[in-house]
Amino acid sequence: MPDLADRHSVADPDASQRCLHFTRLRLCGDPVAARDVRRAHRARP
């Protein structure tokens, strides 16, 4: 997981946080929260 975050952070520090947050929700098995995160991702400009 850490090296994934490192690769992301080189190009876009925010992307790594969104990616890790989304992955954590999926791993925790919280489909409602994961759906909300996906909606938030689509809403971003």
N, C-alpha and C positions, 0 to 999 in steps of 0.2 A: 504493500500500500504506500509506504513512504516514497519509493522511487516514482510511482505514478504521480503523486502530488508534486514532486520535484520537477518532473518533466513538464507538467502543466504550468507550474509557477514561473518557469522561464519566459513563457509567452504571455501568460495572463494570470496574475495571482488570484483574481476572483474566480476564474474558471476552476481552479483546483479545489477551492472551498465548495463551490456549487456541486462539483462532481463528487467529492467525498461525502457531502451532506446527503445527496441523492442516493449514493451507494449505501450509506449507513442506514437510511430509511428502508431500502429494499432488503438489506440483510436482517434488519430488525423485524421485517414482515409487517410493516404498517402501510397497507395499501392506500388508505385514505390520505395519509400524510404524503406518501409518494406521489399520489395523483395531484395533490395541491402543489407540490414542488414542480411537477411537469408543467402544470398550468402557469406557474410563475416563470418558468424558463421560456415558455412560448410568449408570454406577455412582455418579456424584456425586449427593448429596442435593438 
